[in-house]
């Protein structure tokens, strides 16, 4: 039986036990791994990125972040912010090996491990393999073992649900630790800036500011109807997190929602034949990734980013799974015919399949960047 504490909405209780959730987040993971392996990079601004002016930053060292450099920033913009920025090409095989080391540490304590990416994961240690009653002690032990075995630092957040644990891990980065206990949660959330809420991005935060919502307290004053009217289905999520409510379980069998790939071009393209040629190359890579994952979907989505960084997405759903390049190209042609490709030069094309067939379960997860 699951119920809420009578005195407050701020803790979930299961069989009279408050859940104990840990969120582990590696500090500037890719960049830190490169600095570890190359002493010449230590204490210097480093960006992990592909080559070329159109590359995007995958990770920035903390030395680089002082100059305002962050992940997903175009490399050319980062270089303007820091002319002596050091670029290092990503080595995903290395990052995966380190990630596997870290995950083995997690499994020493619990099998309820939900990886979000190579460098972060949720752990439910309410019941744990070493019978420790304190999630704080477990989190600190994990941080110590990660440092000893990988020479890298991780930040840890501890709380009674995933939402708060995620926020806590980001509170004292790098090499940080922070716990949000039930008795402190309400005050913490009320004082938290909206832009720091997990699940509220820059655009949504700006929209909330227009409605006078600047922190958790302001958000909590809005009714469920008010939030749903203005933010749709997300309104219920916002209503709950303002009250510290997050009933999501740590799911060790978390399945990916989509498989995708994209390509940023060295030069903007605007010739129709060139656009279709590039799209075919991307489609081939997409179907190859589906085959490798042994997972296929019914929905194809294309993304087009123009030279001014405005972008559009279009989707088409079939009543059967997309398993071959011919089908992808046919759908792409259909979606392109509904798009003004001559609108302005194109800098990026992306494709993804979603609405996946999960009859075959997988533990793999999707990387956010494509550097090839």
Secondary structure as UniProt FT lines:
FT   STRAND          2..4
FT   TURN            6..7
FT   STRAND          12..14
FT   TURN            15..16
FT   STRAND          17..18
FT   STRAND          21..26
FT   TURN            27..28
FT   HELIX           29..37
FT   HELIX           39..41
FT   TURN            42..43
FT   STRAND          46..49
FT   TURN            53..54
FT   STRAND          56..60
FT   HELIX           62..65
FT   TURN            66..68
FT   TURN            71..72
FT   HELIX           75..81
FT   TURN            83..84
FT   STRAND          86..88
FT   HELIX           92..107
FT   TURN            108..109
FT   STRAND          113..117
FT   TURN            118..119
FT   STRAND          120..124
FT   TURN            129..130
FT   HELIX           135..150
FT   STRAND          154..159
FT   HELIX           162..169
FT   TURN            170..172
FT   STRAND          177..179
FT   HELIX           182..191
FT   HELIX           194..196
FT   TURN            198..199
FT   HELIX           202..210
FT   TURN            211..212
FT   HELIX           216..220
FT   HELIX           224..231
FT   TURN            232..233
FT   HELIX           234..241
FT   TURN            242..244
FT   TURN            252..253
FT   STRAND          258..269
FT   HELIX           272..293
FT   STRAND          297..306
FT   TURN            307..308
FT   STRAND          311..317
FT   HELIX           325..337
FT   TURN            341..342
FT   STRAND          346..356
//
